[in-house]
């Protein structure tokens, strides 16, 4: 009987690998990348529709209002870049979740407990609660493995790791 050699199985794309001694992050499944893209489109597209026209309106901005506006436009650009690179841009979604959960916990929740959540603060809380969509699309197991369980990158190179100078 003729024996035909079988090619070695391809390595799993879900396990981290090493390239030149550096740990390469595990790849997400295609469906997870596409779910992330939905989150980036929701965040980046929503911010683009709301903030871009305001940025280019003929208006004098105050320091705080102008800073917030520019930050939101910058975040929308980075979120839209997440459509192309969903895994690489994951920290943008994590930042979005972090600041919104902080605001809800530090600002809105105490006011709500004291029954003083009113007007603009109530409206802002309603807007910020849309973060639930971003929370739903983030692959939290991947985040935990990549940002908590994976060993940190070195703070400095050991003497033997340095490339010799010419």
Backbone bond lengths (Angstrom), bond angles and torsions (degrees), N, CA, C in turn:
res aa  C-N    CA-C-N  psi(-1)  N-CA   C-N-CA  omega(-1)  CA-C   N-CA-C  phi
1 X - - - 1.442 - - 1.525 108.81 -
2 X 1.295 116.24 136.43 1.452 121.97 -176.85 1.516 110.64 -80.02
3 X 1.311 116.35 128.61 1.467 120.96 179.81 1.530 109.03 -99.05
4 X 1.316 115.75 118.43 1.462 120.71 177.89 1.514 107.16 -102.09
5 X 1.332 116.43 120.12 1.475 118.20 -179.75 1.524 110.80 -65.38
6 X 1.303 114.30 135.14 1.458 120.72 178.05 1.528 108.92 -92.08
7 X 1.326 116.69 139.59 1.470 117.83 176.59 1.527 109.85 -65.29
8 X 1.300 114.37 150.41 1.469 119.44 177.88 1.514 108.68 -62.99
9 X 1.328 116.56 142.96 1.465 117.69 179.10 1.524 110.91 -61.84
10 X 1.307 114.49 142.65 1.470 119.37 178.72 1.521 108.91 -66.80
11 X 1.331 116.73 142.44 1.456 118.26 177.96 1.521 110.50 -64.28
12 X 1.300 114.94 147.94 1.460 120.33 179.38 1.521 109.60 -64.18
13 X 1.311 116.00 137.15 1.466 119.23 178.72 1.517 111.20 -82.56
14 X 1.336 116.95 -3.15 1.449 119.28 -178.50 1.523 112.01 -93.30
15 X 1.336 117.64 -8.60 1.461 120.47 -179.61 1.523 109.40 -99.71
16 X 1.330 117.44 141.56 1.460 118.92 178.25 1.521 110.81 -66.39
17 X 1.298 115.96 147.37 1.456 122.25 178.06 1.514 108.28 -122.25
18 X 1.323 114.90 174.85 1.462 119.06 175.95 1.514 109.03 -120.13
19 X 1.314 115.86 132.80 1.452 122.49 176.19 1.522 106.68 -125.81
20 X 1.307 116.93 118.45 1.461 122.50 -178.40 1.524 111.12 53.47
21 X 1.323 116.35 39.21 1.458 120.65 177.20 1.513 114.93 80.54
22 X 1.327 117.95 -3.21 1.469 120.85 179.84 1.518 109.06 -102.83
23 X 1.296 115.77 139.50 1.460 121.56 -179.60 1.529 109.59 -76.66
24 X 1.319 116.15 126.67 1.460 122.64 178.73 1.522 107.80 -97.39
25 X 1.326 118.77 131.34 1.458 120.56 -177.76 1.519 112.60 -61.16
26 X 1.329 115.76 147.20 1.460 121.20 175.62 1.526 109.04 -63.86
27 X 1.316 114.99 143.85 1.462 120.12 179.65 1.521 109.84 -85.46
28 X 1.300 115.70 144.17 1.453 121.68 175.34 1.523 109.30 -82.96
29 X 1.314 116.17 157.11 1.461 120.90 174.71 1.531 108.84 -65.74
30 X 1.313 115.52 155.42 1.469 120.12 -177.87 1.527 111.46 -57.86
31 X 1.318 118.03 -40.62 1.466 119.75 -179.89 1.520 110.78 -63.67
32 X 1.349 117.65 -34.81 1.463 120.24 178.09 1.521 110.62 -68.71
33 X 1.321 117.11 -39.60 1.465 120.68 177.03 1.530 109.90 -61.99
34 X 1.328 117.01 -40.78 1.462 120.24 -179.12 1.528 111.81 -70.21
35 X 1.324 117.15 -35.40 1.465 119.85 175.17 1.529 109.53 -64.97
36 X 1.339 116.87 -41.08 1.463 120.41 175.53 1.529 110.70 -59.44
37 X 1.320 116.35 -40.87 1.466 120.23 179.06 1.524 111.45 -59.41
38 X 1.321 117.23 -36.11 1.466 120.55 176.00 1.529 109.30 -60.54
39 X 1.329 116.35 -43.88 1.463 120.23 177.99 1.514 112.47 -62.40
40 X 1.334 116.59 -43.05 1.467 119.81 178.74 1.530 111.00 -64.66
41 X 1.322 116.74 -40.59 1.462 120.03 179.12 1.529 110.52 -65.44
42 X 1.318 116.92 -42.24 1.465 121.45 178.01 1.526 110.55 -60.63
43 X 1.337 115.81 -49.47 1.463 120.21 -177.27 1.534 111.41 -71.35
44 X 1.332 116.66 -54.44 1.464 120.66 -176.41 1.510 112.90 -66.82
45 X 1.330 116.46 -42.70 1.464 120.00 179.19 1.518 112.02 -66.81
46 X 1.337 115.88 -42.93 1.464 119.43 178.65 1.513 112.10 -62.55
47 X 1.330 116.08 -45.03 1.469 119.40 177.88 1.522 111.47 -64.79
48 X 1.331 117.08 -38.63 1.471 120.09 -179.87 1.524 110.75 -63.25
49 X 1.317 117.33 -43.72 1.464 121.23 -179.17 1.531 110.78 -64.21
50 X 1.325 116.87 -39.72 1.461 120.80 -174.85 1.529 112.58 -85.74
51 X 1.338 117.67 -43.77 1.470 119.60 -169.29 1.517 115.23 -94.43
52 X 1.318 118.82 -33.04 1.458 119.00 -177.15 1.526 112.51 -60.94
53 X 1.329 119.09 -46.57 1.475 117.94 178.91 1.531 112.36 -61.23
54 X 1.325 116.64 -35.75 1.471 119.55 179.45 1.524 111.55 -67.73
55 X 1.334 115.94 -36.96 1.462 119.52 -178.48 1.528 111.28 -63.06
56 X 1.326 115.92 -36.98 1.460 119.57 -176.35 1.526 112.95 -96.35
57 X 1.317 117.03 5.63 1.469 120.53 175.65 1.525 108.50 -70.96
58 X 1.314 116.01 150.84 1.465 121.02 178.84 1.527 107.84 -77.39
59 X 1.330 114.95 89.08 1.463 120.25 -174.16 1.521 109.35 -145.70
60 X 1.301 116.36 143.48 1.463 121.32 172.43 1.523 107.58 -86.78
61 X 1.310 116.67 124.34 1.455 121.68 -177.81 1.518 110.26 -96.01
62 X 1.315 115.93 138.29 1.451 120.68 168.73 1.519 108.45 -75.73
63 X 1.314 116.97 165.95 1.460 121.05 -176.51 1.529 112.05 -56.84
64 X 1.319 117.54 -54.99 1.459 120.74 -176.85 1.522 111.55 -66.74
65 X 1.325 116.68 -46.91 1.461 120.91 -177.71 1.536 110.80 -63.55
66 X 1.314 117.20 -42.52 1.467 120.74 178.51 1.514 112.22 -66.43
67 X 1.330 116.64 -38.65 1.461 120.48 178.82 1.526 110.28 -64.05
68 X 1.323 116.37 -46.47 1.467 120.76 179.52 1.523 110.25 -61.91
69 X 1.315 116.74 -43.49 1.468 120.88 -178.61 1.528 110.99 -60.95
70 X 1.329 117.18 -46.69 1.468 120.84 179.49 1.531 111.28 -65.50
71 X 1.321 116.99 -38.11 1.466 120.62 177.65 1.536 109.99 -62.17
72 X 1.320 117.05 -43.46 1.461 120.38 -179.14 1.530 112.08 -66.93
73 X 1.323 117.50 -38.33 1.468 120.06 176.65 1.525 109.62 -65.42
74 X 1.325 117.05 -43.17 1.468 120.48 176.98 1.524 111.60 -60.82
75 X 1.324 116.72 -42.11 1.467 120.06 178.46 1.525 110.67 -64.09
76 X 1.333 117.35 -37.61 1.462 119.34 179.91 1.529 110.68 -65.33
77 X 1.319 117.08 -39.27 1.469 120.50 178.65 1.528 109.78 -63.47
78 X 1.323 117.11 -45.34 1.461 120.19 179.42 1.527 111.71 -66.69
79 X 1.328 117.42 -37.05 1.465 120.06 177.23 1.528 110.52 -64.95
80 X 1.322 117.25 -40.56 1.460 119.53 177.50 1.524 111.40 -66.56
81 X 1.317 117.78 -30.77 1.465 121.33 173.47 1.532 110.02 -64.83
82 X 1.327 116.43 -26.82 1.459 121.09 176.25 1.523 113.11 -64.36
83 X 1.323 118.48 -20.10 1.463 120.31 174.39 1.526 110.13 -62.79
84 X 1.311 116.28 -35.82 1.469 121.29 179.34 1.519 111.95 -84.17
85 X 1.330 116.68 -40.34 1.465 122.17 -177.10 1.533 110.12 -124.57
86 X 1.325 118.19 71.48 1.468 119.40 -173.01 1.520 114.68 -62.38
87 X 1.306 118.10 -37.72 1.460 119.27 -178.16 1.529 111.36 -76.89
88 X 1.303 117.45 -39.97 1.467 120.80 -179.37 1.518 112.69 -66.38
89 X 1.314 117.25 -31.05 1.460 121.03 -176.38 1.530 112.72 -93.22
90 X 1.315 117.03 9.27 1.459 121.14 -179.26 1.531 113.73 -53.47
91 X 1.337 120.41 -36.23 1.471 118.92 177.39 1.526 114.68 -58.29
92 X 1.331 118.71 -25.42 1.462 120.49 176.61 1.528 109.93 -65.87
93 X 1.325 116.61 -42.80 1.464 119.34 177.47 1.525 110.66 -66.60
94 X 1.325 116.79 -38.00 1.468 120.05 178.58 1.529 110.68 -64.68
95 X 1.323 117.44 -39.13 1.459 121.12 176.18 1.527 110.59 -62.11
96 X 1.329 115.83 -43.48 1.467 121.00 179.65 1.530 110.71 -59.96
97 X 1.319 116.23 -45.55 1.466 120.29 179.02 1.531 110.35 -65.56
98 X 1.329 117.21 -43.13 1.469 121.19 -176.35 1.523 111.64 -61.38
99 X 1.335 117.54 -51.21 1.464 117.63 -175.08 1.527 111.54 -69.57
100 X 1.333 116.63 -33.55 1.466 118.05 -179.62 1.529 111.64 -72.23
101 X 1.326 117.48 -40.58 1.464 119.17 177.17 1.527 110.92 -66.74
102 X 1.336 117.01 -36.42 1.470 120.09 175.42 1.526 110.29 -62.23
103 X 1.313 117.10 -46.27 1.470 119.97 -179.86 1.524 110.55 -61.26
104 X 1.331 116.03 -45.23 1.460 118.77 179.59 1.526 111.33 -61.28
105 X 1.332 116.80 -41.92 1.462 120.51 -177.56 1.515 114.42 -75.11
106 X 1.320 117.39 -37.03 1.468 121.36 -175.05 1.533 112.39 -90.15
107 X 1.316 117.67 -35.07 1.460 121.27 -175.64 1.531 111.78 -101.96
108 X 1.324 116.72 -59.91 1.465 120.59 -170.63 1.524 113.63 -73.07
109 X 1.310 117.39 -45.49 1.466 119.95 -174.91 1.526 113.45 -60.76
110 X 1.344 119.34 -47.47 1.470 117.91 177.23 1.534 112.99 -60.73
111 X 1.330 116.89 -38.25 1.472 119.52 177.66 1.524 110.95 -65.84
112 X 1.312 115.78 -39.85 1.463 120.12 179.56 1.530 110.88 -65.06
113 X 1.367 116.23 -42.84 1.464 120.34 178.01 1.532 111.74 -60.50
114 X 1.331 116.37 -37.94 1.464 120.85 -179.75 1.530 112.40 -86.38
115 X 1.322 116.73 6.92 1.460 122.70 -178.54 1.530 111.64 56.31
116 X 1.357 115.74 40.29 1.470 121.00 179.25 1.531 111.70 -121.49
117 X 1.329 117.28 15.79 1.462 121.52 178.74 1.529 107.70 -79.94
118 X 1.333 115.96 106.33 1.456 119.23 -173.61 1.525 111.99 -137.27
119 X 1.299 115.97 166.47 1.464 124.41 171.23 1.513 116.02 44.62
120 X 1.337 114.54 -122.00 1.462 121.52 -174.94 1.526 111.71 -63.37
121 X 1.328 117.29 -34.33 1.468 119.95 -179.60 1.528 109.91 -68.01
122 X 1.321 116.67 -40.36 1.477 120.25 177.00 1.528 110.06 -63.94
123 X 1.320 116.91 -42.43 1.466 121.19 178.95 1.530 110.52 -63.86
124 X 1.330 116.35 -43.24 1.465 120.28 178.12 1.521 110.68 -62.50
125 X 1.324 117.76 -41.96 1.464 121.48 178.85 1.533 109.87 -60.69
126 X 1.316 117.10 -42.23 1.459 120.33 177.82 1.511 112.35 -61.27
127 X 1.330 115.91 -41.18 1.471 120.65 177.83 1.521 110.66 -65.93
128 X 1.308 117.12 -44.21 1.467 121.56 -176.76 1.524 111.77 -68.24
129 X 1.322 117.70 -27.31 1.462 120.18 179.51 1.532 112.96 -64.54
130 X 1.333 117.45 -14.94 1.467 120.33 173.87 1.525 111.77 -62.26
131 X 1.320 117.24 -11.28 1.464 121.18 177.20 1.531 110.87 -60.15
132 X 1.315 117.18 -16.25 1.472 120.23 177.73 1.528 111.13 -57.39
133 X 1.332 117.59 -33.64 1.473 120.52 178.03 1.517 110.25 -65.45
134 X 1.327 117.27 -43.32 1.468 120.91 179.45 1.531 109.52 -65.58
135 X 1.323 117.01 -42.66 1.469 120.77 178.15 1.522 110.04 -58.66
136 X 1.332 117.15 -38.68 1.466 121.35 -177.58 1.525 113.19 -69.03
137 X 1.331 118.81 -30.16 1.470 119.84 -175.38 1.525 113.23 -90.65
138 X 1.317 118.36 -13.57 1.469 120.75 -178.23 1.525 109.82 -74.49
139 X 1.337 117.37 130.13 1.469 120.62 176.57 1.532 109.60 -77.79
140 X 1.314 117.60 88.17 1.468 122.42 -169.90 1.521 113.35 -63.40
141 X 1.321 118.62 -34.42 1.473 119.78 177.16 1.526 110.25 -62.44
142 X 1.324 116.11 -43.15 1.463 121.24 177.48 1.534 110.47 -61.97
143 X 1.326 116.46 -43.71 1.470 120.88 179.00 1.522 109.53 -59.84
144 X 1.322 117.26 -45.26 1.463 121.17 -179.32 1.528 111.01 -61.95
145 X 1.320 116.47 -46.28 1.470 120.10 -179.20 1.527 110.50 -65.00
146 X 1.332 117.57 -45.72 1.463 120.89 -174.48 1.523 114.03 -74.38
147 X 1.326 117.75 -35.38 1.456 120.16 -172.54 1.517 114.30 -107.87
148 X 1.329 117.67 -12.21 1.462 120.14 179.67 1.518 110.96 -115.84
149 X 1.326 117.45 -49.12 1.468 121.38 -173.27 1.532 113.99 -85.30
150 X 1.313 117.70 -29.81 1.462 120.43 -178.59 1.523 109.93 -70.52
151 X 1.328 117.65 134.26 1.468 119.46 178.21 1.534 111.03 -56.84
152 X 1.307 114.76 145.77 1.466 120.54 -179.33 1.524 110.85 -68.30
153 X 1.311 114.68 156.70 1.457 119.88 173.91 1.524 107.63 -72.81
154 X 1.329 117.32 151.17 1.472 118.97 -176.86 1.527 111.94 -66.03
155 X 1.331 114.82 149.32 1.467 120.72 177.01 1.520 110.84 -78.04
156 X 1.293 116.33 -30.33 1.460 120.29 176.31 1.511 108.89 -154.22
157 X 1.308 115.47 160.45 1.463 121.61 -178.78 1.520 109.65 -82.49
158 X 1.323 114.00 145.08 1.464 117.81 172.58 1.515 108.29 -72.09
159 X 1.284 116.97 157.43 1.459 121.68 -177.61 1.529 111.24 -55.54
160 X 1.316 117.59 -38.52 1.463 120.84 -177.71 1.520 112.45 -73.68
161 X 1.325 117.78 -17.01 1.466 121.04 -179.78 1.525 113.00 -82.92
162 X 1.290 117.23 -15.14 1.468 120.29 -176.66 1.511 110.86 -71.09
163 X 1.296 114.75 142.77 1.467 118.86 175.62 1.515 108.14 -81.38
164 X 1.312 116.90 140.11 1.469 118.89 -177.63 1.526 111.50 -65.83
165 X 1.292 114.75 143.20 1.468 120.07 176.81 1.515 109.34 -83.64
166 X 1.315 117.51 144.31 1.488 120.04 179.35 1.507 112.18 -71.09
